[in-house]
Amino acid sequence: MTAVLGALDGVRIVDLTQMLAGPFCTMLLADQGAEVIKVEPLDGDHTRIVGPYHPDDSLKAFGGYFASVNRNKKSVAVDLKQPEGRALVLRLCEGADAIVENYRGGVMDRLGLGYEALHERFPRLVYATIRGFGDWRTGRSPYTDWPAYDVVAQAFGGVMAITGPDKDTPMKVGPGIGDLMPATMCAVGIVSAILRAHKTGRGQLVDVGMVDAILSLCERIVHQHSYTGGVPVPEGNHHPLLCPFGMFPARDGYITIAAHADTHFPILCRLIGRPELGSDPRLASVQDRRANQEEIIEAVSSFTRARTKQELLDHLGGQVPFAPVNDVRDVFANPHFAARDMVVSVPHPGLDHETKVAGVAIKMSETPGRVRHRAPLLGEHTDEYLTGLGLGGAEIARLRAGKIVA
């Protein structure tokens, strides 16, 4: 049986990204079938050595961090500081649809691989960037040249100021959303720009600032401040506008309930043995319930804290919007994630058994994305691509001996 190709089959991406934001962006494209050529420095993407390593890994070519966000890619190791190395990257761009980089602003320009240089040479090529405060070409920020990582983006973009256990304690969000949100937005931008280029023959710059992406994720604070003049603060594990909508204690952990709507609130009240609350005129509207949230939260909590997560799932699940607070052990054991292929097995160099990475969340009926192959070894596909560019074995050997490629 012929394998079903991804929706982006035939799309070629030259990937000059490292760390998390850029690689997660290109991973999303690779998962949907794009050919992603990961161009790494001779010592590799720095996340190769971050780990975590499996205790049975005899090779330690890369750890779980790299394996997770670089699956489905090919690796070519090239020294961009050398003219011959840069020339090879230009040749890889000849048949590409997009190039993606997340270096600090100006680095690629100094190497002769900036947007203007590549756009002039390859007018159809889409050039995508992810930087902390955006690229100067799309709007020069006073912080354009500042470096940034996830925690910087989370703080600057506003999400920390509305996350935390109480109004006085801002808190970092667990996953690296300061990288993952701009990465996802950049992937959407790349696909959009490629579609446009296929229609017009003209590529363009796609630029996503990490702090901009976080602000867009926090869109609620903008309209709250604009419409009311208020300054949103951390709300703990409940919602500033809706109730009941948040986290509640269970006997063995925590669960969440979102029964704020008129349709669900009376059902919840009946299920927790408090039907009178569902018909109480003081709690008749969304605004009324928010105004009396302490009473509602205590009524719900008194019911949930006496029962286990499984008991609550059996009683409330499917009746009102409900979920247990799962840790990763729960995720691995849950039939939902198994049915949805959201925890998938991949081979790992240096191991005689497979490991697990997160699956593909974007499901398509005709061209399903999937994890097709493991993350690459450093330079694993250098010879393959150089041969495809017309270089012979002796020439490739010379480049390798000269430390131009690996």
One Martini backbone bead per residue (centre of mass of N, CA, C, O) as a GRO file, in nm:
protein
  406
    1MET     BB    1   0.095   0.037   0.024
    2THR     BB    2   0.068   0.362  -0.025
    3ALA     BB    3   0.177   0.635   0.105
    4VAL     BB    4   0.054   0.911   0.244
    5LEU     BB    5   0.076   1.228   0.167
    6GLY     BB    6   0.129   1.531   0.250
    7ALA     BB    7   0.013   1.852   0.198
    8LEU     BB    8   0.343   1.947   0.168
    9ASP     BB    9   0.417   1.803  -0.066
   10GLY     BB   10   0.694   1.963  -0.242
   11VAL     BB   11   0.793   2.128  -0.008
   12ARG     BB   12   1.072   2.349   0.051
   13ILE     BB   13   1.288   2.382   0.344
   14VAL     BB   14   1.515   2.612   0.475
   15ASP     BB   15   1.680   2.546   0.791
   16LEU     BB   16   1.820   2.809   1.023
   17THR     BB   17   1.748   2.684   1.303
   18GLN     BB   18   1.723   2.710   1.666
   19MET     BB   19   1.618   2.551   1.935
   20LEU     BB   20   1.262   2.616   1.941
   21ALA     BB   21   1.099   2.807   1.760
   22GLY     BB   22   1.205   2.728   1.480
   23PRO     BB   23   1.186   2.412   1.495
   24PHE     BB   24   0.878   2.406   1.551
   25CYS     BB   25   0.791   2.535   1.290
   26THR     BB   26   0.926   2.323   1.093
   27MET     BB   27   0.786   2.078   1.213
   28LEU     BB   28   0.498   2.147   1.124
   29LEU     BB   29   0.573   2.118   0.823
   30ALA     BB   30   0.693   1.830   0.828
   31ASP     BB   31   0.435   1.684   0.934
   32GLN     BB   32   0.292   1.780   0.642
   33GLY     BB   33   0.546   1.699   0.421
   34ALA     BB   34   0.779   1.868   0.427
   35GLU     BB   35   1.094   1.955   0.315
   36VAL     BB   36   1.347   1.961   0.568
   37ILE     BB   37   1.648   2.151   0.579
   38LYS     BB   38   1.886   2.122   0.823
   39VAL     BB   39   2.106   2.381   0.890
   40GLU     BB   40   2.410   2.322   1.048
   41PRO     BB   41   2.649   2.348   1.236
   42LEU     BB   42   2.927   2.156   1.298
   43ASP     BB   43   2.816   2.138   1.617
   44GLY     BB   44   2.529   2.204   1.608
   45ASP     BB   45   2.260   2.217   1.759
   46HIS     BB   46   2.247   2.303   2.093
   47THR     BB   47   2.012   2.089   2.169
   48ARG     BB   48   2.166   1.817   2.145
   49ILE     BB   49   2.303   1.859   2.456
   50VAL     BB   50   2.062   1.894   2.664
   51GLY     BB   51   1.843   1.688   2.646
   52PRO     BB   52   1.734   1.420   2.764
   53TYR     BB   53   1.876   1.114   2.848
   54HIS     BB   54   1.878   0.798   2.806
   55PRO     BB   55   2.016   0.550   3.002
   56ASP     BB   56   2.062   0.355   2.725
   57ASP     BB   57   2.235   0.559   2.577
   58SER     BB   58   2.534   0.499   2.378
   59LEU     BB   59   2.566   0.784   2.200
   60LYS     BB   60   2.454   1.081   2.237
   61ALA     BB   61   2.355   1.264   1.984
   62PHE     BB   62   2.073   1.309   2.134
   63GLY     BB   63   1.794   1.427   2.287
   64GLY     BB   64   1.467   1.489   2.356
   65TYR     BB   65   1.448   1.777   2.260
   66PHE     BB   66   1.549   1.730   1.969
   67ALA     BB   67   1.362   1.491   1.893
   68SER     BB   68   1.085   1.639   1.913
   69VAL     BB   69   1.153   1.910   1.699
   70ASN     BB   70   1.326   1.720   1.454
   71ARG     BB   71   1.142   1.566   1.314
   72ASN     BB   72   1.130   1.505   0.965
   73LYS     BB   73   1.435   1.573   0.912
   74LYS     BB   74   1.719   1.709   0.757
   75SER     BB   75   2.086   1.698   0.776
   76VAL     BB   76   2.310   1.982   0.727
   77ALA     BB   77   2.656   2.055   0.755
   78VAL     BB   78   2.751   2.408   0.779
   79ASP     BB   79   2.979   2.673   0.726
   80LEU     BB   80   2.883   3.012   0.720
   81LYS     BB   81   3.175   3.154   0.747
   82GLN     BB   82   3.213   3.030   0.468
   83PRO     BB   83   3.179   3.086   0.140
   84GLU     BB   84   3.119   2.790   0.052
   85GLY     BB   85   2.889   2.752   0.251
   86ARG     BB   86   2.702   2.978   0.146
   87ALA     BB   87   2.685   2.869  -0.143
   88LEU     BB   88   2.531   2.610  -0.067
   89VAL     BB   89   2.278   2.748   0.043
   90LEU     BB   90   2.202   2.888  -0.219
   91ARG     BB   91   2.158   2.622  -0.373
   92LEU     BB   92   1.928   2.519  -0.189
   93CYS     BB   93   1.735   2.770  -0.264
   94GLU     BB   94   1.661   2.726  -0.565
   95GLY     BB   95   1.420   2.491  -0.482
   96ALA     BB   96   1.277   2.669  -0.277
   97ASP     BB   97   1.009   2.813  -0.082
   98ALA     BB   98   1.175   2.839   0.199
   99ILE     BB   99   1.323   3.040   0.460
  100VAL     BB  100   1.448   2.985   0.801
  101GLU     BB  101   1.514   3.220   1.077
  102ASN     BB  102   1.667   3.296   1.435
  103TYR     BB  103   1.851   3.515   1.432
  104ARG     BB  104   1.989   3.783   1.489
  105GLY     BB  105   1.980   4.078   1.380
  106GLY     BB  106   2.212   4.088   1.091
  107VAL     BB  107   2.356   3.817   1.050
  108MET     BB  108   2.258   3.740   0.761
  109ASP     BB  109   2.352   4.000   0.625
  110ARG     BB  110   2.660   3.960   0.680
  111LEU     BB  111   2.643   3.676   0.505
  112GLY     BB  112   2.450   3.728   0.247
  113LEU     BB  113   2.139   3.605   0.372
  114GLY     BB  114   1.935   3.809   0.340
  115TYR     BB  115   1.647   3.920   0.217
  116GLU     BB  116   1.739   4.097  -0.022
  117ALA     BB  117   1.940   3.899  -0.149
  118LEU     BB  118   1.735   3.661  -0.189
  119HIS     BB  119   1.507   3.814  -0.338
  120GLU     BB  120   1.674   3.890  -0.586
  121ARG     BB  121   1.757   3.591  -0.660
  122PHE     BB  122   1.463   3.475  -0.522
  123PRO     BB  123   1.152   3.592  -0.574
  124ARG     BB  124   0.982   3.326  -0.465
  125LEU     BB  125   1.099   3.339  -0.191
  126VAL     BB  126   1.046   3.270   0.138
  127TYR     BB  127   1.110   3.482   0.430
  128ALA     BB  128   1.169   3.371   0.764
  129THR     BB  129   1.115   3.511   1.099
  130ILE     BB  130   1.239   3.481   1.449
  131ARG     BB  131   1.208   3.729   1.699
  132GLY     BB  132   1.178   3.889   1.982
  133PHE     BB  133   1.114   4.205   1.832
  134GLY     BB  134   1.160   4.170   1.553
  135ASP     BB  135   1.188   4.310   1.243
  136TRP     BB  136   1.274   4.612   1.108
  137ARG     BB  137   1.106   4.590   0.836
  138THR     BB  138   0.810   4.575   1.007
  139GLY     BB  139   0.918   4.733   1.272
  140ARG     BB  140   1.096   4.946   1.470
  141SER     BB  141   1.218   4.869   1.760
  142PRO     BB  142   1.389   4.964   2.045
  143TYR     BB  143   1.444   4.619   2.071
  144THR     BB  144   1.550   4.471   1.815
  145ASP     BB  145   1.854   4.383   1.935
  146TRP     BB  146   1.741   4.204   2.139
  147PRO     BB  147   1.748   3.941   2.321
  148ALA     BB  148   1.554   3.620   2.336
  149TYR     BB  149   1.331   3.429   2.534
  150ASP     BB  150   1.069   3.288   2.663
  151VAL     BB  151   1.066   3.450   2.936
  152VAL     BB  152   1.075   3.727   2.797
  153ALA     BB  153   0.814   3.705   2.632
  154GLN     BB  154   0.621   3.652   2.867
  155ALA     BB  155   0.675   3.918   3.014
  156PHE     BB  156   0.641   4.134   2.780
  157GLY     BB  157   0.351   4.023   2.655
  158GLY     BB  158   0.162   3.956   2.950
  159VAL     BB  159   0.118   3.662   3.075
  160MET     BB  160   0.237   3.684   3.363
  161ALA     BB  161   0.035   3.914   3.474
  162ILE     BB  162  -0.215   3.671   3.447
  163THR     BB  163  -0.027   3.469   3.612
  164GLY     BB  164  -0.131   3.308   3.913
  165PRO     BB  165  -0.238   3.266   4.251
  166ASP     BB  166  -0.230   3.589   4.264
  167LYS     BB  167  -0.231   3.938   4.224
  168ASP     BB  168   0.098   3.943   4.331
  169THR     BB  169   0.182   3.668   4.142
  170PRO     BB  170   0.363   3.620   3.899
  171MET     BB  171   0.384   3.369   3.620
  172LYS     BB  172   0.508   3.116   3.460
  173VAL     BB  173   0.458   2.924   3.202
  174GLY     BB  174   0.538   2.612   3.149
  175PRO     BB  175   0.547   2.620   2.868
  176GLY     BB  176   0.719   2.755   2.577
  177ILE     BB  177   0.526   2.999   2.455
  178GLY     BB  178   0.745   3.209   2.361
  179ASP     BB  179   0.804   2.997   2.123
  180LEU     BB  180   0.541   2.839   2.023
  181MET     BB  181   0.363   3.070   1.924
  182PRO     BB  182   0.549   3.198   1.705
  183ALA     BB  183   0.588   2.934   1.551
  184THR     BB  184   0.294   2.893   1.466
  185MET     BB  185   0.257   3.165   1.322
  186CYS     BB  186   0.485   3.124   1.118
  187ALA     BB  187   0.368   2.878   0.976
  188VAL     BB  188   0.120   3.026   0.870
  189GLY     BB  189   0.279   3.242   0.714
  190ILE     BB  190   0.429   3.052   0.522
  191VAL     BB  191   0.189   2.917   0.387
  192SER     BB  192   0.062   3.181   0.287
  193ALA     BB  193   0.310   3.280   0.118
  194ILE     BB  194   0.328   3.035  -0.068
  195LEU     BB  195   0.052   3.060  -0.192
  196ARG     BB  196   0.107   3.342  -0.309
  197ALA     BB  197   0.358   3.265  -0.480
  198HIS     BB  198   0.206   3.061  -0.663
  199LYS     BB  199   0.027   3.296  -0.789
  200THR     BB  200   0.271   3.539  -0.840
  201GLY     BB  201   0.596   3.475  -0.795
  202ARG     BB  202   0.608   3.610  -0.496
  203GLY     BB  203   0.782   3.674  -0.237
  204GLN     BB  204   0.833   3.716   0.127
  205LEU     BB  205   0.819   3.855   0.439
  206VAL     BB  206   0.823   3.671   0.749
  207ASP     BB  207   0.730   3.817   1.069
  208VAL     BB  208   0.799   3.717   1.418
  209GLY     BB  209   0.738   3.826   1.729
  210MET     BB  210   0.743   3.701   2.035
  211VAL     BB  211   0.593   3.929   2.192
  212ASP     BB  212   0.359   3.954   1.990
  213ALA     BB  213   0.245   3.668   2.020
  214ILE     BB  214   0.177   3.695   2.321
  215LEU     BB  215  -0.020   3.928   2.297
  216SER     BB  216  -0.220   3.776   2.114
  217LEU     BB  217  -0.279   3.563   2.334
  218CYS     BB  218  -0.363   3.831   2.525
  219GLU     BB  219  -0.624   3.980   2.408
  220ARG     BB  220  -0.799   4.031   2.664
  221ILE     BB  221  -0.636   4.269   2.794
  222VAL     BB  222  -0.696   4.479   2.579
  223HIS     BB  223  -1.010   4.496   2.600
  224GLN     BB  224  -1.027   4.540   2.902
  225HIS     BB  225  -0.872   4.809   2.908
  226SER     BB  226  -1.027   4.963   2.683
  227TYR     BB  227  -1.328   4.925   2.807
  228THR     BB  228  -1.248   4.973   3.143
  229GLY     BB  229  -0.938   5.043   3.252
  230GLY     BB  230  -0.827   4.793   3.342
  231VAL     BB  231  -0.593   4.570   3.530
  232PRO     BB  232  -0.500   4.276   3.485
  233VAL     BB  233  -0.467   3.988   3.694
  234PRO     BB  234  -0.411   3.738   3.868
  235GLU     BB  235  -0.661   3.449   3.913
  236GLY     BB  236  -0.552   3.190   3.926
  237ASN     BB  237  -0.796   2.911   3.876
  238HIS     BB  238  -0.979   3.147   3.764
  239HIS     BB  239  -1.210   3.354   3.616
  240PRO     BB  240  -1.274   3.697   3.559
  241LEU     BB  241  -1.585   3.641   3.406
  242LEU     BB  242  -1.629   3.335   3.496
  243CYS     BB  243  -1.892   3.113   3.651
  244PRO     BB  244  -1.782   2.819   3.659
  245PHE     BB  245  -1.411   2.853   3.587
  246GLY     BB  246  -1.194   2.589   3.676
  247MET     BB  247  -1.031   2.482   3.964
  248PHE     BB  248  -1.065   2.174   4.159
  249PRO     BB  249  -1.083   1.971   4.417
  250ALA     BB  250  -0.959   1.652   4.494
  251ARG     BB  251  -0.865   1.375   4.666
  252ASP     BB  252  -0.617   1.321   4.419
  253GLY     BB  253  -0.638   1.637   4.324
  254TYR     BB  254  -0.752   1.774   4.011
  255ILE     BB  255  -1.007   1.975   3.851
  256THR     BB  256  -1.224   2.079   3.579
  257ILE     BB  257  -1.470   2.351   3.528
  258ALA     BB  258  -1.721   2.474   3.263
  259ALA     BB  259  -2.035   2.603   3.401
  260HIS     BB  260  -2.135   2.911   3.309
  261ALA     BB  261  -2.361   2.844   3.145
  262ASP     BB  262  -2.700   2.824   3.130
  263THR     BB  263  -2.702   2.518   3.050
  264HIS     BB  264  -2.484   2.403   3.274
  265PHE     BB  265  -2.540   2.505   3.562
  266PRO     BB  266  -2.794   2.335   3.646
  267ILE     BB  267  -2.659   2.061   3.604
  268LEU     BB  268  -2.439   2.090   3.814
  269CYS     BB  269  -2.620   2.138   4.057
  270ARG     BB  270  -2.752   1.860   4.042
  271LEU     BB  271  -2.485   1.682   4.053
  272ILE     BB  272  -2.406   1.824   4.351
  273GLY     BB  273  -2.684   1.863   4.520
  274ARG     BB  274  -2.771   2.190   4.415
  275PRO     BB  275  -3.052   2.286   4.266
  276GLU     BB  276  -3.113   2.572   4.392
  277LEU     BB  277  -2.887   2.726   4.242
  278GLY     BB  278  -3.011   2.696   3.947
  279SER     BB  279  -3.281   2.887   4.059
  280ASP     BB  280  -3.133   3.130   4.152
  281PRO     BB  281  -3.169   3.470   4.097
  282ARG     BB  282  -2.869   3.550   4.184
  283LEU     BB  283  -2.772   3.319   3.940
  284ALA     BB  284  -2.893   3.372   3.640
  285SER     BB  285  -2.629   3.500   3.530
  286VAL     BB  286  -2.314   3.545   3.441
  287GLN     BB  287  -2.279   3.801   3.615
  288ASP     BB  288  -2.399   3.685   3.878
  289ARG     BB  289  -2.196   3.453   3.912
  290ARG     BB  290  -1.947   3.632   3.930
  291ALA     BB  291  -2.045   3.799   4.184
  292ASN     BB  292  -2.083   3.485   4.332
  293GLN     BB  293  -1.822   3.297   4.328
  294GLU     BB  294  -1.757   3.201   4.616
  295GLU     BB  295  -2.013   3.032   4.659
  296ILE     BB  296  -1.976   2.844   4.415
  297ILE     BB  297  -1.692   2.733   4.467
  298GLU     BB  298  -1.763   2.603   4.743
  299ALA     BB  299  -1.987   2.413   4.645
  300VAL     BB  300  -1.814   2.255   4.445
  301SER     BB  301  -1.573   2.181   4.633
  302SER     BB  302  -1.733   2.011   4.844
  303PHE     BB  303  -1.781   1.786   4.633
  304THR     BB  304  -1.494   1.724   4.499
  305ARG     BB  305  -1.303   1.671   4.758
  306ALA     BB  306  -1.460   1.379   4.819
  307ARG     BB  307  -1.338   1.295   4.532
  308THR     BB  308  -1.218   1.147   4.274
  309LYS     BB  309  -1.127   1.183   3.958
  310GLN     BB  310  -1.277   0.932   3.852
  311GLU     BB  311  -1.549   0.986   3.987
  312LEU     BB  312  -1.592   1.262   3.847
  313LEU     BB  313  -1.578   1.163   3.560
  314ASP     BB  314  -1.821   0.966   3.582
  315HIS     BB  315  -2.027   1.199   3.678
  316LEU     BB  316  -1.946   1.464   3.480
  317GLY     BB  317  -1.870   1.346   3.227
  318GLY     BB  318  -2.055   1.488   2.953
  319GLN     BB  319  -2.243   1.698   3.116
  320VAL     BB  320  -1.995   1.880   3.159
  321PRO     BB  321  -1.732   2.068   3.143
  322PHE     BB  322  -1.453   1.836   3.179
  323ALA     BB  323  -1.139   1.778   3.375
  324PRO     BB  324  -0.864   1.640   3.453
  325VAL     BB  325  -0.555   1.679   3.602
  326ASN     BB  326  -0.294   1.593   3.407
  327ASP     BB  327  -0.035   1.400   3.390
  328VAL     BB  328   0.185   1.222   3.201
  329ARG     BB  329   0.077   0.949   3.299
  330ASP     BB  330  -0.213   1.002   3.213
  331VAL     BB  331  -0.158   1.048   2.917
  332PHE     BB  332  -0.034   0.768   2.850
  333ALA     BB  333  -0.313   0.615   2.960
  334ASN     BB  334  -0.503   0.758   2.772
  335PRO     BB  335  -0.736   0.685   2.522
  336HIS     BB  336  -0.739   0.943   2.363
  337PHE     BB  337  -0.432   0.965   2.281
  338ALA     BB  338  -0.430   0.693   2.140
  339ALA     BB  339  -0.657   0.749   1.926
  340ARG     BB  340  -0.488   1.029   1.831
  341ASP     BB  341  -0.177   1.000   1.813
  342MET     BB  342  -0.016   1.175   2.069
  343VAL     BB  343   0.171   0.915   2.130
  344VAL     BB  344   0.480   0.839   1.983
  345SER     BB  345   0.697   0.625   1.818
  346VAL     BB  346   1.064   0.626   1.813
  347PRO     BB  347   1.359   0.609   1.710
  348HIS     BB  348   1.702   0.582   1.862
  349PRO     BB  349   2.009   0.653   1.871
  350GLY     BB  350   2.150   0.406   2.092
  351LEU     BB  351   1.888   0.231   2.077
  352ASP     BB  352   1.685  -0.083   2.105
  353HIS     BB  353   1.448   0.126   2.139
  354GLU     BB  354   1.178   0.313   2.172
  355THR     BB  355   1.037   0.632   2.184
  356LYS     BB  356   0.871   0.934   2.291
  357VAL     BB  357   0.643   1.159   2.127
  358ALA     BB  358   0.467   1.400   2.018
  359GLY     BB  359   0.216   1.447   1.821
  360VAL     BB  360  -0.024   1.535   1.575
  361ALA     BB  361  -0.278   1.780   1.592
  362ILE     BB  362  -0.312   1.800   1.287
  363LYS     BB  363  -0.595   1.690   1.121
  364MET     BB  364  -0.632   1.490   0.816
  365SER     BB  365  -0.820   1.305   0.594
  366GLU     BB  366  -0.625   1.290   0.322
  367THR     BB  367  -0.344   1.434   0.466
  368PRO     BB  368  -0.188   1.307   0.704
  369GLY     BB  369  -0.010   1.379   0.958
  370ARG     BB  370   0.330   1.270   1.061
  371VAL     BB  371   0.567   1.059   1.203
  372ARG     BB  372   0.814   0.938   0.986
  373HIS     BB  373   1.087   1.033   1.139
  374ARG     BB  374   1.351   1.084   1.294
  375ALA     BB  375   1.586   1.252   1.408
  376PRO     BB  376   1.884   1.371   1.304
  377LEU     BB  377   2.187   1.346   1.246
  378LEU     BB  378   2.468   1.504   1.212
  379GLY     BB  379   2.493   1.521   0.872
  380GLU     BB  380   2.329   1.275   0.747
  381HIS     BB  381   2.254   1.452   0.453
  382THR     BB  382   2.491   1.585   0.309
  383ASP     BB  383   2.559   1.399   0.069
  384GLU     BB  384   2.282   1.392  -0.061
  385TYR     BB  385   2.267   1.705  -0.127
  386LEU     BB  386   2.537   1.743  -0.273
  387THR     BB  387   2.474   1.543  -0.494
  388GLY     BB  388   2.216   1.699  -0.589
  389LEU     BB  389   2.414   1.950  -0.675
  390GLY     BB  390   2.670   1.784  -0.833
  391LEU     BB  391   2.861   1.658  -0.639
  392GLY     BB  392   3.136   1.486  -0.585
  393GLY     BB  393   3.323   1.289  -0.385
  394ALA     BB  394   3.583   1.464  -0.390
  395GLU     BB  395   3.447   1.734  -0.320
  396ILE     BB  396   3.324   1.647  -0.052
  397ALA     BB  397   3.591   1.567   0.081
  398ARG     BB  398   3.716   1.850   0.068
  399LEU     BB  399   3.500   1.995   0.242
  400ARG     BB  400   3.544   1.819   0.490
  401ALA     BB  401   3.849   1.870   0.530
  402GLY     BB  402   3.786   2.197   0.540
  403LYS     BB  403   3.537   2.249   0.729
  404ILE     BB  404   3.256   2.312   0.563
  405VAL     BB  405   3.160   2.022   0.621
  406ALA     BB  406   2.968   1.724   0.790
   0.00000   0.00000   0.00000
